[in-house]
Amino acid sequence: MKQSSRSRIVDAVEYIANNIAMASHLQELINSSDNEEVTSEMIAIARPRIQSLNKSRRELMWEIRDLYNGNMHLWCALKHAIAMYGYATELLYADTENVAFARIQQWASETMYETLSQFIGEEVTTCGRCFNDELDKED
């Protein structure tokens, strides 16, 4: 069953990537406490938000694991592959004409889909659309 043109698990991956990025931005804010524009109120909001983001990410990863009997030996590798994919995509979107950034993003995407495939015990694929097609066959 789909919720969009992609499978739910791919939408979940995009959520996890953005969740990790938001936590990173909030941590950057906390680490900038010497900056006079960063108030103690901003930091007081950021700390529990990071905890909430981490809890939400973990819960969604557990949901994926439970739905697909995920391989816990690949839990951290998947988390980091998703983060790498998310940051590489941001890097590319900041300079879409940069060929090196495009290669990095392509490699990060392939690595993430390979790791995700392995995590959920599917035939290994490095292509997002192929990954969706594989899941569609099973539904």
N, C-alpha and C positions, 0 to 999 in steps of 0.2 A: 504494500500500500504506500502511495506517495503523498506528500503534502505539497510538493511543488514539482517543477520539471526535473528536479534531482531527487534522489532517494533521501529519506529521513536521516540516514546516517551521514550523508554528505552535508546536509544542512546542519547537523549536529557538529560536524568537524568545523564548519565555518563559524558556528557559535563559539566553539572552544577556542579557535584561533583568535577571535575578537575578544573573548573573555581574557585570555592570556595577555593580549596587547593592552587592554584597559588596565589590568593589574600592573603592568609594567609602567604605564603612564602615571598611575597613581603613586607607584613607588618612586618614580622620578620626582614627583611633586614633594613627597616626604623627604627625599634626599636633598631637595633644594631649600630646606628650611632656613638657610642663611640668607636667602633672597628675600628682601623686604616686601616683595609683592605676594609672597606665600604666607598666609596668615595661620595662626594656630588653629583657627576654626577649620580651615581647609584641610590641615593635617589630621585633625580630630575626625573629620568625615572620611578621609582617605583610608585610614587604618582599618576600621571595621568593614569598609567597602571591599578592600582587598581580601579580607577573610571571607566575606560573603561570596565574592567572585570565585575564590579557590574552592569553597564548598560547592557552589553551583557546578563548576567544571568537574569536580570529582564525582558528583551525583550523576551527571550526564555520562561521564565515562563509565561509571558502574552500570548505568542503564544499557549502554552499548555492549558492555561485557556480558550482562545478563541476557540480552536479546540474542546474542550471537555466540554465547559460550566463549568469550574472549580469552585469549592466552595471556595470563597475568605475567608471564616472563617478558612480554613485550609492552606492558603497561607504560613504563617510563619512556621507552623508545617511541611509542605512539605519541605520548604527550609532547615530547621534544620535536618529533617530526611534524606535528601539527603546528607547533610554535614556529618552527623553521619555515614552514610553508607560508604561514601568515605574515611573518616579517619579510620574507623574500617577495611576497606579493606587494606589500606596502612599498618596499624598495623599488620595485619595477614601476608601480603606479606614480611614484614621485618623479620618475624620469623614463617614460615609456619608450624613448628613442635609444636608450642605452642598451647596446647589444649584450654586454656582459651581465647586466641586471636581468635581461630576458633569459639568458642561459641559466643563471642562478635560480630564477623563479621556476623555470621548466624542470630543472634538476630537483629542486625542493618539492615540487608538486609530484613528480614521479616517485621520489623517496617516500613521501607521505602516503601515497596510494599503495605503494608496495608494502609499507609497514602496516597500514590499515587492513589490507587484504590478509596479511599474515595474522594479525591480531584476531580477526573474526573467522579465520579458518577457511577463507575463500581462495579460489585460484588466484595466484598473484598476478596483479595487473598494475601498470604504472600510469594508466590513462583514466582520468575521471569519468569520461563518458562510457568507456568500456566497463569500468567498475559498476556504474549504474545499470548498464545493460545486463551484466552478470546477476545483479540483485533482482532485476525485473524478471529474469527467467525463472527465478525461484518463487516469485510471488504469485 
